[in-house]
Amino acid sequence: MTSLMATLAGTREVPSANRSLREVIAQLPQMSPDVDLGDDISLAHETLLAPEVSEMDKRATLFKWLGQKQPCLFGRLAMQGSDGPKGLGANMCWISEEDLDAGRDHVAAKIQRERRAWKDRAERGESSGFLIMVNSRHLAYAKPGKELVDVCVELSNLYLVEHAPIERDVIYTEAVPFRRSDGVLTVFKAGCNIFYSGAHRTVNHDRRLPGGLMFSMNSPGHYANSLSKRGLQDSFEAATEFVRETAFRSIGNGGIGCPHVPSASWHNESADGHHEVAERKRPHYIPDNFDPTRYSAVYHTDVLVPTDVTSDARTVHESFDEVDAEVWPYLILDYISTEEFPPDHVNYGLFHGHPIEECARYHNPWPPRVAHNEELFEY
């Protein structure tokens, strides 16, 4: 009977929970090893996917790529470190093939340990972002599809343990501690996103990166408060304006790594006429009459695991119209504000921290919410 059961078990798919984490990732459908992921990613892979290269050298290669090739300018600033000219720090948790071999409990424990270490730095205003890099050849060449979506969910469960089981197409926010100058401990909301190599030339092109799969969490509001507290900006108002301008310059800055793929986000035009972009010359991708409150993208930029764009392996040649991509035209920018919002407002906790007890510095109080492709403030 035991032999028969073993034979039958071998004829059906083994549930993910019964397979090791390394096995689940190793069984992801793969792109051809000759696939063109762009010269920038191919060059980075020479280091990131080489088993004989040290983690230190791999980190340096990824930091260099992130500092030059990702569309989000906050990410580029973070690669300069909190001691850099713009004062934006980020911590990185590195998950190697060996960590994956050690199993789910090991990976979850490592993430949670480094998550706490990041929050200790964040409390002091030294780090506003947290990155979790899963460095794996099988993830680097994973084909977009249902299986990749499932792995994104599984890895998310090891990170956001307080929200497990993670659901697709839902907005999850991290909690970033910050101690104000008056000694009060607060937490800010931070966005949570996933980047992966196979996003290249898909609808999710702006979320491409070399070496596998990466979670990226950052809080612009925490950053603005940190700049003000550390005297790197003259005031909280000045820091907020700098963050707002950096956000304006990040939107529409995609398509990097392939000259034929457009940015997956773009500025809406406004009937109110001309709007200024302070301090520096306006980039070509920001129109004179851009809307400073709403922008558009072919994915919801706050969703952790977006099903459609992560499972869509179709190649984009010159326009997202080719693949009939859904457009999200109501993505908000007006949360970047010195205005104080009430606790029941969706913008609460973004630029003014939520006061907490000392014992709650590692707790995440922010509930998830489902993304809807409609004007947020009409609900």
N, C-alpha and C positions, 0 to 999 in steps of 0.2 A: 504494500500500500504506500509506504514511504517513497519507494522508487517510482511508483506510478505518479504520485503527486509531484515529485521533482520533475518528472518528464513533462507533465502537463504545464507546470509553472514555466518551464523553458520554452513553451510554444506560444506564450502570450507576453505582451509587453509588461515589463516590471515597473510598478509605480515609481514615480520620481523619489518618493520618500524612502523607498527600499534600495535605491542606488546611491552610491557615494556621490558627493558633490562633483568630484573630478570626472566621474563616469557620466553624469548628467551633461556636463559641459562638453566632454569629449564626443558625445553622441549628437551634438548640434549639427544640422546640415551645413556643409562647408561650401564656400566659394572656391573656385579654382585657385591654387597657389600662385598662378600667373595673373590673377586679376589685377587690373590697374586701379589702385587706390590713391593715385596722385604721387608725384615725385616726393613731396614732403613726407608723406606717410611711409613710402617705400624706404626712404633714407633713414627715418627713425626706427623702422623695423629691423634694420641691420644691427642695432644695439638692443632694442627692447625685446626682441624675440630670440636673441642669442643666449643659449643656456650657460655659457661660460662667463658672461658679463656680470659684474657685481650689481647688487641692488642700487648702490650709490651711483654708479655710472648710468644705470637705467633711469633713475630718478632725474638725474641731470639732463638726460636726453629729452625726457617728457617735459620737464620744466622749460627747457629751451623751446620746444615745439609750442607749448601752451602760451608762452610769452610772445610768440610771433604769429601764430597761425589760427588761433581760435577767434571767432567773431566778437565774442563778449569782451569788451575792454576792461571790465572789472577783473576778469580772469587774467588778462595780460598784466594788469597792475599788481595782482596778487603774486605773480611770479617774481616781482621785484622785492617782495618781503615787506614786513612792517617797518623795517629800518630804511626802506627805499624812499625816494622823493615824494611818493604819494601815500605812504604809510598804510598800505593795505596788506594784511597778513593772512595766510591760510595754512592750515595743517593738512598733511596727507598721510593716510593709512595705506600701506602697500601690501596687497594680497598677492603672493607669488603662487607658482604651480605647487610648491611644497606645502604652502598653507592650504591649498585646495585638497591636496592629498591627505592632510591631517583631519579633514572632515568639517561638517557644518558647525559643530559645537566650538571647535578651535577657531574657525573663521569668525563666528559671531562674537566670541570672547575677545578676540583681537580687535575687532571693530569697536566693540563697546569700551574696551580699555583706552583705545586711542581717541574715541569720541569724548570720553571724560577729560582726557588730557587737553584736547582742543578747547573744551568748555572752560577749563581752568585758565587758559590763555585768553579766551574771549572775555571772561569776567574782568580781566585787567585791561581790555581794549586792545590787545596785541594781535588778535586774529579774528577776522569776520567771516572766514570761509573754511569749509572742511571738504576734502577730497578723499574718496575711497577708490583706489586704482586696483582693478583685478587684472593682473598682467598674465595673459594666457594666449598662446597661439591659437587654440581652438576658438576663443572668443574673438580674437583679431580677425579671423577668417569666417566667422559665423555668418551664414546667409540670413538676411532679414526674413522673418516668418513667424508662425505661431510658436515654434519651439524657442526662438530667441525671446519672444514676449514672456513665455513661461519661465525662462531662466532669469529674466529681469525681475519677475515677481519673486522668485525663490531667493535671489540675492537681496532684494529689498526686505524680505522677511528677516534676514540676518542683521540688517541695519536698524530699521525702524521696528524694533521688537515690541514697542508699546502699542503699535497699530496692527501687528500681525493677526490674521492673515491679510496681506496687502491686496487691494483690489485694483484692477485696471481702470484707466481713465478717471482717476481720482486725484485731487490736489492734496498732497501731504506737505506739511510745513515742519521744519526743525525749530527748536527753541534755543536761542543763543543768549547766554547770560551776559550781563554788563552791569558793573557797579558804578553808579553815578558819583559825581564829585561830592555829593552830600552823604555818601555812604550807603544809600538805598540800593539793594540788589534788584535788578529787573531782568526780564527776558524779552527778546525780540523774535519775530517770525523770520524764518529764512526759507527760501525756495529750495526744492529738491528736484534735481534733474539727472538724467542718465545720458551718457555719451558712449559711442561705440564705433569701431572701425568700419563696420559694414554699412554705416549710414551714408558713406560716400556716394554721391550722385543719385541718391534716393530723395524722396520728399523730405526726409529728415537730414538732409545734407549738412545743415549747420551744426548738427550734433556729432559730427565725425571727429575721431581722434585716433592716434596710433596705439598699438600695443594691447588692445583688448577692450575692456568696458570700464567706465568710470562714473561714479556718483559725484555730483557737484552740488554743494550747498553753500549759499552765501546770503548775507543780510545787508542790503544797502543802507538800511536804517541804523543798524549797529555800527557800520562803517562811518556814517556821518557823525554819530554821537562820539565815536572814538576819535575822529579827527578833531572835533571840537574840544574834547576833554584833554587831549595830548598837546593842544596848542598848534596843531598842524594846519588849522584853518582859524581865521579870526573869530568866528562865531558859529553857532549851530546853524544859523540861517545861511551863512556862506558855505558851510560844509554840505548842507542840503542842496544848494544850488550847484555845487561841483558834482555831486552825485547825480542830480537830474541831467546835467549836460552830458555826463559820461553815459547815462542810459540812452539819451537821444542818439549818441554816436554809435552805440552798440546795435541799435535797431537798424536793419538794412545793410549791415556790414558783413553779411554772410556770402556764401558762394566761393569761399576761399578754397584753393586746392584744385579747382577745375574752372577754367575760364568760361565754360559754356553754361554753368549752372547758376541761376539767379539766387539772390538771398532768399531764405525761407521766411524772412520777416521783412516788413517794409512800413514806412510811415503813411498814415492816412493823411489826406489833404483836408484842410479846414476852410470853412466859409468865412472865418474871421479874418483872413488875410495873413500878412507877414508875421512871422515869429522869429525872435532872435535866438541864436546859439552863441552863448557868451564865450569870451576869452580867446577862442581860436577860430580859424577859418572854417566855414561851414563845409562839411564833406559833400561830395557830389550826390550822394544817395539821400540826402535830407532836402526835400523841396522847400522853397521859400515859404509856402503856405501850409507847412505841416501842422498836424493836430497835436498839441502837446499833452493831450489827455488820453487818447486812444491810438492804438496801432494794430496792424494786421499781421497774420502769419498763417502758414499752412499746417500748423499744429498749435495746441494750446501750450504756451511756453511754461506754464506752471504745473502741468500734469507730470506725475512721476513716471508712469508706464503708459504711454499713449498707444493703444492697440493698433490703430490703422497705420500710422507712419512707421512703427517698428516692425510691422509684419509685411509691409509693402516693399518688395524687392525690385520693382520696376525701375529702370534707369530713366532719369530726367536728362534730356538733351539740352534744351534751351528755355523751356517754359513749363511751369507746373500745370498749365492747361493741358499739356500732352497726357498727363495721367489723371486728369479730372480731380485734382486735389481739393479737399474741403478748405475753405478760407474762414479763418476766425477773425472777424473785423472789430471785435469789441474788447480787445486786450487792453488793460488799463495802465496808465502812467501817472494818473493824478494821486496815487498813493504816496508819491515822492513829495512830501509836503511837511511843513512845520505845523500844520493844523493838527489839533488833538481831536481824535475821534472817540465816540463812546464805545464801551466794551462790546456791544452787540453789533458794531459796524465791521464790515469785512476788512477795512483798513486799520483796524485797531491792532496795536502791537508792531506795526511796521516801522514807524519812525519815532514813536514814543514808547518806551519799554513798559511792560506790565510788571508792577511791583510784586515781588514774591518773598516768601520766608527763606531764611538761610538754608534750611533743610531741603528746599525744592530746586536747588541750583542745577540738578541733572534731570529734572522732570520736564516732560514735554506736554504742556497743557493745551496745545492747539489741536482742535478736532479736524479730521479730514472733511473735504466737501467734494461733491461731484461737479465736474466741469460741464457747463452748458454753453452752447454756442449762441448766446443772445446777450443783450445789454445787461450787465451785472446788476445795475441799480434799478431795474424795473421789477425785480422780484417782490 
